Amino acid sequence: MKVTVCIGSSCHLKGSRKIVEVLQDLIRENDLDDKVELGGTFCIGQCQKGVCVTINEEVFSVSPENVRDFFEENILSRVK
């Protein structure tokens, strides 16, 4: 599974760095390094949605406050 976090200026200001850090930790804690490829990209083109995160081309709006729920609902549930 490929997970990409926008690190463009708008998303950066909305907390993309924190989201990347939390996702890295959660992937490691759940031993998913071989199943989840985490990457970054500049501007997905949907800045109004907040921090944009894609999973296999599907776009989600994520915030530092809901990143753990996002992980459980959209990443962990798909790889288990």
N, C-alpha and C positions, 0 to 999 in steps of 0.2 A: 504494500500500500504506500502510495506517495502522498505525503502531507507537505504542503507549501504554505509558508506564512509570508504575507506581504510585509516588507520592511521599508517601504517607501516613506516619504516624509510625513504624510497624513497619518498613516497607520503607526509609524514610529511614535508620533506625538500621542497616540491613543493607547500605547502600551505594548506594541508588538515585541519589543525586547523581552519584557516580562513573560509574555505568552510563549516565546521560543524557549526561555529558560525552564518554565514549568513543564512544557511538553517534553523537553529533553529529559527532565527528571522522571516524569511519569513513564516515558518509554523505557528508560533504564530500570526503574523500580518494578515494572511489569515484565521485564525480560523480553522486550519486543524489538530489540535492536536488529534482529534478522528479519522481522516482518514489516517494520515501519521505517520508511526513508523520509527523514525530516529535512526540509530545505527552505531556503528563503528566496524571495524574488522582489523586484521593484515593481511598483504599481500594477495592480490587477485591473485597474480602471473602474473600481466600484468604491471609491473613497467615502461616499456618503454612508456606507454600511458599517463603518468602523474598521476594526482590524479584520482584514479579509484572510481567510484560511481556506485553501482548497484541499479536497480529498479526491484524487483521481478526477480532476476538472470540475467537481461540484463545489460551489462557493458558499462559505458559511461566514457569518458575522460573529466574531468572538471578542470578548473583553477579558482583561485580567481577572475580573470578578467571576466569570463563568467558564474559564478555561478548563477547570477540573471536570465540570459537568459535561462540557463539550467532548473532552477526552473519553469519558465513560460512555456517553451516548453514541458518539460517531466514530471513534477509533477502536476502543477496547471491544465494543460489541461486534464490530465487523471482523476482527482478527481472531476472536475466540471460537 
